[in-house]
């Protein structure tokens, strides 16, 4: 049994799995800026520890329980406890103190948005999309609005979504003028026979299917422009925005950028979905893609094994 315990109000979430090693990939999501929502909007990020007790708790216990069933051999007595679950991450990177609360609030709001979809009976893929859209809409994250710029001063977005039951997936890369790339990736998955659309083709697909194009000026922030200028002035230095941690809030209006944002969700039926979205690297060459659109590299889901959404190099 893997026992995940929140240290506020003695609330507790317990995940029962047949093979804990299958879900070792989940543990990074429980790191400092990742948020596992267990239904308590006031709960803190949850830390993980292994428990030696493998027996289910008493039926009368007030402990909130989640049963994750990666194997068809899982017993019904465990699986009947299944509750919708959402995990989100805001990307790898060094985060200065003055941005901690804002980034943490963003991932909390993202988890709550995804959790709301699940509690209302929505699918895991809908929950993943909802959670990631919250982070894409917040310029403090490196996805959607406020993404870093390429060498030409333009935002090029990557995103991917995958469903564990069918292994269906959709991805987009190097696309411009899209506020919510994750929605376009889901459209690729659900409305086309293809897996990946790039650049102009992805942009055209959005226009043909009712996803509005955004004015680049509404997506580009002063922070992103300043970060690109610093990079151009000293391209040999380690000036990717997520590494500019020695600056103070009053020095420049620069938000140190983290890498891809992502989410993993399990719905009432035990179906897993994962997703990721990213603006990539500050000062990247036009057309470069990153792990956020890479199936098996940045995201992967399989209901018989688990789901993962990665960030970083």
N, C-alpha and C positions, 0 to 999 in steps of 0.2 A: 504494500500500500504506500502511495505517496501522499504525505500529509502536508497540505499547504495552509498555513495559519496566519491570519491577520492579527496584528497586535492592538487593534482598537476594539473596545467593547467585547473582547474575548470571542469575536466572531470567528468562525472556522469554516474552511472549505476543504472537503476531502475528496480526492480523486482516486477511484479504484481502477487499476489497470492490471492486465494479465502479465505484461512484461514491461517493467519500468524503463528498461533501456530503450524501448521503442519511443518513449516520450521524453528522453533526455534532451531532445531538441527543443522542448518547450521551456526549459529552465531559463534560457537567456531572456525570455519575455518577462520574467519576473524580476529583472534587474532594476536599477535605480529609477529609471524613467518609464518603465513599462507598467501597465495597470491591468490587473485582472479583476473584472467587476463581478461581484458575487451577489448583487442585488441590494447592497447597502451603499448608497451614494456617499456616505460619510466615511467609508472604510479607507484604509491606507493601502499603498502598494503591498503586495503579499510576498512574504519570503518563504522559501521552500525548505523543508527538512524531511528526511525519511523517518518513518515510524516503523517500529518492529511489530506492531499489532496489525495483523492481516484480517481481523474479523470486523464485519460491518457494525456500526454503532446501533444502539438500541432504537427501535422504531419511535419511541417517545422523545428521543433526543431533539433539542432545538437547534442542533448543529445543521447548517446548510450543507447539503450534499450534492455532488455532481458525480455521476458514474460515466466514465469514458470507456467505451467498449470497442477496442480496436480489433477484436477477434470474434469470429462467429461462435467460438467455443465458450465465450463468456456466459456465466450463469445468469438466468433470469432474475434471481434474487438480487444481483448487483445492478443489472441494467434497468430495473424498474425505478431507480432513483434518478434517472437522467434529468438534468435541468439545462436550459440554454446557457451557453457560456461564450464569453468574448474576451480575447486577449488582444491588446494593441501595443505597438512600439512606435516611438517617435524618431528612431534612427540612431545609429552609432555616432559618437563624437564627444568631444570635451565641452561641457556646458558650464559657462560662468555662472557665478552665484546669482547675479541679477536676472538671469533668465530661467532659473529653476522653477519658480512658481508658475510662470506663464506656460512653460512647456508641460509641466505636470498637469495644469488645468486643461490644457489642450487634449492630452491623451485621456484624461478622465472624461471629458466631454465626448470624445470619440467613442470610448467604451460604453458610455451611457446611451449614445445614439444607436450603436449596434445592438446593445442589450434590449432597448425599447422595441426594435424591430422583431427580435426573437420572442419577447414576451407577448407580443401581439400576434404570434403565430407565423411570422415571416420566415423565409428561408435563410440558411446560413450565408448564401452568396449575397442576398439583399442586406444582411447585417454587416458583412464585410464592406460592401460598397458604402453603406451609410457611415460606418466608422471612419473609413479612409477619407470620405468627402469632408468630414469635419476638419481633418488635419490638412487637407488640400486647401481649404478655405481660410486657414489661419497662416498669415505670412511669417509666423515664427518658425514654421516647418519648411523643409526643402521639398515641397511638392505643391503643384498647382500655383496658387497665388504666392508670390514672393520667392519662387524658385531661383536658384542661382542662374547666371547667364553663361552662354558659351562665348567663345572669342569674338563672335560677331555681335555680341550684345543682345542675343535673343534667348528666350526660354525654349528649351527642347525637352519635352516630358516623356518619361517611360512609365508604363504601368502594366500590371498583369493580375488576372484573377483565375482561380482554379477550383473546381468542385471535386471532392473526394469520392463521391458515389459513382460518378460516370467517368471521371478523369478528364472531363471537358475543361478547356481552358481558352482564354482569350488574352491577347497582349498587343500593346502598341508601343512604338519607339520613335524617338526623334520627331515628335509631333508638336506643332506650334499652335498657339492661340486657343488652347483648350483649358478651361478653368478646372475641370474635374476629369483628369485622364482615366481614373478608375472606371468611370461610367462608360467611357468609350471602349475600354478593354472588355467590360461586361457585354457591351453590344456586339463586339467581335465574337465573343463566345456564344451568344444566344441567337444572333441574327445572320451569321455567315458560316460557311463550311470550313473556314480557314482558322488559323491559330494566331498569326502575327501580321499586323499591318504597320507600315512605316511611313513616316514623313508625309508627303503630299497625299499618298493613298489613304492614310489614316484620317487626314484632314477632310478629304473628299467624302469618305465614309460617314464622318460625323455630320457633314452638311446634308447628305442624302437621307439621314435618319433622324433629323430633328434635334441633334445636339448643337446648340448655338456656338458660334465662334466668338471668342472674347477679344476685346480690344487689347492689344499687347500692353498698352499703357496702364490698363487696369490690373494686369497681372504682375508687372514689373515694379519693384519697390526701390526706393532710394538706397536701402541697405544693400540690395543686390548690385546696383550700379557702382556703389562705392567699393564693394568687395572685388568686383571685376577690375576696377581701376588700380587697386592696390596690387592685384595679381599681375597686371600688365606692366606695372612699374618695376616689379621684381619677380619675374616668373621663376627664378631659380630658388626662391625662398619658399618655405612651407606656409603658403598664405591661403590655402583652402579655407573658406570662412569658418568651418567647424573647428579649425585649429587656432584661430585668432582669439585666444582666451585671456591674454594679458590686458586687453583693452578694457576700459571701464565704460559703463553705460553712457557717461557724459562725453567720452572722447569722440566717438562717431556714432551715427545712427546705424550701427551694423549689428545684425543678429548673427552670431556664429552659426553656420549652417551644419546640421547633421545630415546623415545620409538618408536612404529611403525610409519612408514610413510604411507601416504594414499592419495587418490584422489577421487573426485566426478566429473562426466562430464555429460553434456546434449548435445545431438547432434541436428542437424537441424530438425529432426522429433520429438523432444521432448522426446526421449528415454534417460533414466537415467542409468548410470552404476557407480559402486563404487568398490574400491579395497584397499587393505592394504598389507604391507610387513614388516617383522621384524626379527631381530636376537634374540629377546627376552631379557632376563635379563643377566647381567654379572654374571658368576659363577653359572648359573642355573644347576640343576641336569639333566643329560643326558636323553633325551626323553620328557622333559617338553615342553608343548605348551603354547602359549599365545593368546590374543584376536585377533591377526591378522588373524587367520584361523577360527574364530568363527562367523558363520552366525547368525545374531541377537545379537551377543555380541560385535563384532568388526566392522562388516559392515552389512548394509542392504539397499536394494533398492526396490522401488515399484513405478512405474510411476504414480499411482493414489495418492501417498502420498509424496514421496520425496526420498532422498538418504542420507546416512551418513557413514562416515568412522571415527572410533574412535581411541584414543590412551590413554595410561596410564592404571592404575589399575582400 
